[in-house]
Amino acid sequence: MKRFIISLSTIIALFFAIDRIGSMVMAECFKRTNAKAEVKIRYIVENVCEDVVLFGTSRCIHHYIPSIITDSIHKSVYNGGISDSDNIYSHYILLNYMLTHHKPEVVCLELMPKDYSVQSDDPFGKISFFAPWIGLSERADSVYRVADNYWNYTLSHLYRYNAKGVEALGGLVTNHRYGEDHGYFKAEGSPDKSLTLEKEEYPKGVDRLKLEYVQRFIDLCHKNDIKVVFTISPRYSIAPPDFYAPLKDVAARNGVPCLDYHSIGLFHDHPEYFRDSGHMLEDGVKVYSAIFAGDLKRICK
């Protein structure tokens, strides 16, 4: 029995030694990598200082050109969109990381149906992107507790790098820095000539916990005297009149402007602006960024 206990203790000690050494190596990698997502998260966590910061997923990262918006509103702008970050849980975590060192004047949140709808896959699946920074913010850490994976990341520090480890290693030999234009990256590809206007299907249900986190996002911004603006950029599809009603209801209760360019069918007469039904190409993005900037300027007067 004594021999078994010694062997078990040795294995556990070895596990923790390898885990902690491996995590230190990966932490250094994350400090140096130029992979798109990691360099943007690192900038938001450590260095962002702009007056206006945009949050969202790939539709955010590809649809807002900061230099065009800055020229109109005369405020510095950073596009903090993180591709494939999925929904409000990720945006809430990233907001908390930013607030550890910076309070912008305005936060714009690009919304999608996934920010209120029931998902068939794990709605917390993509918060693992931000796990390397566990411990930076208690409010952010609380999301991992709700997702029931906080103790996994506490037990294994190396596991925190699982979601983006390979990408971060590859980023050691790339040079994306902070984006092509203050966090903006253009969508690659060409117009999809087969695109047709189709009606969006209603989500299967409303996830009340997601809406609670949308409310928390608003409350946290208002607590820090930050103006919140909801945005929904153009899609090449037809949105039913109440498609975004759960999100707009939260916005209305809190006096948050909601700029919905999807429901009004902006650019439905310009299919050449779209790579696919959900993402615009740069020619369209330049036009859209100018339109958005004009509307934002009126809101922020």
N, C-alpha and C positions, 0 to 999 in steps of 0.2 A: 504493500500500500504506500509506504514511504517513497519507494522508487517511482511509483505512478505519479504521486503528487509532485515530485521533483521534475519528472519529465513533462508533466502538464504545465507546470510553472515556467519551465524553460521554453516550451512552445509558445505560451502566451507572451512571454517577454520578448521572444524573437519576433512574433507577429507585430507587437507594438513598436519595436525598434525599426523593422522594415517599413511599417506604415508611416511612422513619423519622418523617417529619412526620405522616403518616397514623396511624402507630401511637401517637404522642404524643397526637393528638386522641382516638383511641379509648380510650387509657388514662385520659384525663381523663373521658371518657364513662362508663367502667366504675366510676370512683370516685363518680360522681354518680347513676347510674341506680338506679331502684327496681324494675326488672324482677325477678320472683320468684326465678329461679335465681341471677342475678348478685348480688343483695343478700344472699342466703344464703351463697353461696360467699365473698363479700367478708367477711362476718361471721365465718365459720369461719377464713378465712385471717388475719384481723387482730384480731378482738375476742372470740371465744368464750371464756368463762370459767366455764361451768357445770360442776357436779360430774359430771353424766351427759350424754353426747352420743350421739345416735342417728344412724346412717348407713344409707342405702339409697336406693331410687328412689321412684317415686310412691306405692307402697304404704306406704312409711315416712312420707312427707310428709303423707299423708291419714289414717293409722291410729293416730297416737300424739299425745295431747293432753298437753303437758308440765305444765300446771297441775294436772291430775288426778293425774298420776304424782308430782309434787312433794308434793302434799297427803298422799300415802300414805307415801312413802319419806323425806320430809323432807330432800331434796337438790335442788339446782337442776338443771333439765333443759332441754336444747336439742334440738329436732328438726332435725337437719342433713340430712334427706332432700332429694335433688335430683331433681326429676322427670325421667324419661327418661334418667338417667345410666347405665342399662343393666346393669352387672355389676361384679364384684369389682375390675376394673382401675381404674374410676373411684373406688370406695370407698377403695382403697389410696392413690391419689394424694391424695385429700382428707384422709385420715388423716395423711399426711406433712406436708401444708400446715398442719394444725392443730398438729402437734407442734413446729413451729418456734417456737411461743410459749406453748402450753398443754398440760398433761397432766391430763386429767380422771381422776376415780376409776374411772369405768366407761364403757366404750364398748359400745353395743348395735348389732349389725349385723343388719339385716333382710335375710334371704336369699330367693332365688328359684331356680328351676331354671337360669336363665341364669347363675348364679354357678358352675355346674359343667359345664354342657352344651355340646356343640358347637353353634355357631350357623351358620345358612345365610348370614347377612350378616357384615360385618366386626366381630369381637368388640371391636376397639379403636376402633370408629367414634365412640363418645361421649366418649372421653377428650379430644377436641378442645374440650369445654366448658371445660376447665381450662387450656388452652394460654396464656391471657394471663398466667399466673403461672409460666411456665417460668423456671427460674433460681432459684426460691425454695428448692427442695429437690432435692438430687442424686438421692435415692432415687425421688422422683416423676418426675424427668426420665428416669430409667432406663427407665420404662415406655414413654415416647415412643421411646426407642432400640430397644426390643424390637419396638414397632409399626412401626418403620422410617419414622417421619415427623419425628424430632427435627430433622434437618438442614433440612427444609422450613421449620419454625418458626424455626430459627436464621438462615436466609438471609433470610426475609421476616418482620419483626416485625409487620407489618400483617396477615399471614395468620393470626396467632395469634387474631385477633378474628373470623375468618370464621364460626365456628359460631354465635356468639351476638351478632354485631354489630347486626343489624337489631332483635333483641329488646331489646338494651341501649339503642339509640336510642329505641325506643318507651317504654322504662321511664323516660325523662327526664320524661315527663308523667303518670306514675302514682305511686302512693304506697303501695306494699306494705310498705315498711320491713322488719322482721324476721319477718313472718308474723302471722297472727291471734293466735297464742298461742305465743311463743317458737319460731318456725319452723314451727309447724303451720298448714296450710291445709286447710279442709274441702273434700271433693269436692263439686263442684256436680252438680245433677241430681236425679232422683227415682227411687224404686225401679223396677226393671225387672220388670214383672209377668209377663213371658214367661220368666223364668229357670227353668231346670230343672237338677236335680243330675245332672251328667254326670261320668264318670270321666276323670281326666287321662290323656293319652297320655304314655308314657315318652319322654324325650328321645332323639334319634338316637344319642347317644354321649357319652362323658365326655371333657371337655377337661382333660388333665392339667396344662397350664400354668395354667389358672384355679385348680385346686386348689392348685398351688404358691403362687399369690398369696394364696389364703385362708390358707395356712400362714404366709406372710410377714406378713399382717395380724395374725395371732395373735402371732407372734414379736415383732413391733415393739411391740405393746401390752404384752406381758409384760416386754420389755426396759425399758420405761418404767414398770413397776409399775402398769399399768392392767388392771383386771379386764375380761375380754371375755365378752359374753353374745350368743349367736346367737338370733335370734327369727324366727319364720315366722308372720305374722298370718293371720287367717281368710280363706278363699276359699270361694265358693259352688260348690265342685266336690269330687269325691271323689278323694283322693290314695291311690294304691296303697301298701301297707305300707312298701315300700323306696324310695319316690319320692325322698326326700331322703337316701338312704343315703350317697352320696359325701361330702356335707357333714357328716352326723352322724358318720361315721367319723373325719374330721379333728377334729371337736369332741371326740370321745371320747378320741382319742390325746393330746389336749392338756388334758384336764380342763376343757373349756369347756362351760358349761351351754347346752343348746339347747331353747328354749321353742317347741315346734311346735304351734300351734293349728289348723293346716290339717288335719293328718292325723287329729286327734281329732274333726274335724267340728264344731268350735265354731260355733254360729249357723246350722247347717244347718236348724234349725227356725225360723229367722227370716229368710226371704228378703227381707222388707221392709227389712232392714238394708243391703242391697246395691244399689249403682247398676248394677253389672255383676258378672260372676263373680269379678273380681279386686279390686274396690274397694268399701269400705263407705261408707255415708253417715254423717252426724254422730251420729244417734241410736245407731247400732251402735258407732261409734267411742268414744262416751262410756262405754258399758258395757265394751267391750273394754279401753280404757285403764285402767279400774279393776281389771279382772281381771289384766292384765299387771303393773300396779303392785304388786298383792299378791304375785305370784310373784317379781317382781324384789326386793321387800323381803326375802323369805325368802332369796333367793340372796345378797344383799349384807349380810346380818347379820354 
